[in-house]
Amino acid sequence: MSDKKMSSSRRQHLKSLMLQIAQGFIEAEAIQAEEDKNSYMDENVPSFSVPESMQELQDLCKKLHQQIDAVDEQRYDTQSKVTKSDKEIEDLKIKLQDLKGKFKKPVLKKVRMSADAMLQALLGSKHKVSMDLRSNLKQVKKEVKEEVKDAADWRKNIEDKAGMDGRKKMFESDP
């Protein structure tokens, strides 16, 4: 019986109930956020009253400038602390990599470039240096050694050593 499917009207009814409940939650969150905002503003921002005389207005401006300076000092201090901690984090990361001893080598793209193009890229377009690498190679002449080849000589030695007579001669000639 658990495998029995719900009817489409029942499914639609449950879906609409879930949407109504979700909409109620969203409205409650919006009201709560507005109340939190108002309470924060009441705590941190005093009510503003427009001064009637010029002296009161100047005093208000001086007071606001002092508050702005204090906030700027706090912002600068926190910013310097953040940059200092960022540098420390980077240094610690580098030390950690050094201790591990493993560095991830980035995958480099293969670039086909001739020697002339490479020199032009390194030296710039002002220097026109063409380098023919093969012209700078050392010329080596191959010397052909003529080996003395006596075809009859090696055949003669084999014929002499063949059979019992040859072996006897080999042993007799050693001492």
Salt bridges, closest charged atoms under 4 A:
ASP72 OD1 - ARG75 NH2 3.88
